[in-house]
């Protein structure tokens, strides 16, 4: 089970969820971000949408985020 107590991991999962909906609409906007704030509103981190995914534009690459798909 994933730990919702880790705010950075929660932000990354949230961004990936947002982006998955965007993909279904045919547009992916990586210019956004999620600010991580304490319960009192003090910002202590930020995760950009581009940090949450690995975008491959050429076939054949792979990294630690999952195996590449071959057609």
N, C-alpha and C positions, 0 to 999 in steps of 0.2 A: 504494500500500500504506500502511496506517495505521501510525503509529509507536508501537510498544509501549513505547518509551523515555520517552514523555510520560506520567507517572503520572496526571495529571488526565484526559487523554483516555482512558486505559485504564479508569479508574474510571467514567467516563461510559458507555463501551461496556458495561461489566459491569453497571451499573445498568439500562441499557436492556434487556439480555438478561434480567435477573431480572424486570423489569416485563412483558416480553413473555410470559413464562410465567405470571405472575399474571393477565394479561388473558385467557388461555385458560381459567383457572379461574373467571373472572368477578369477580375482586376486584383492585383496584389500591390498594396501600398506599404512599403517598408520604412516610411518616414516618421512613423509614430513612435511613441514610447509610453511606458508606465512608470510613474514615480512611486517609489516605495516610501511610505510614511509611517511614523509611529502612531500610536493611538491618540497622541496629543497633536498630531499634524505636522510634526517635524520631519522633513525629508531626509532620509539617510541612504538613499540609493535610487538608481534609475536603470531600467532595462529597455533598450531600444528594440524595435521590432526586428531590425536587421541582425541583432545579436541572438535572437531566438530561433533562427533558422539558418540553414546552409543553402544558398541558392546556387544551383549548378546550371550553367548555360551551355556547356559542352559535354557530350557523352564520355563515359569512361572514368570519371572521377569518383572517389569515395572518401569518406572520413569516418570519424567515430560516431556520427549521428545516424548511421544506418547504411546498409549496402546499397550500391547503385543498382538501378533497374536496367536490364538489357532487353531490347525488343527482339 
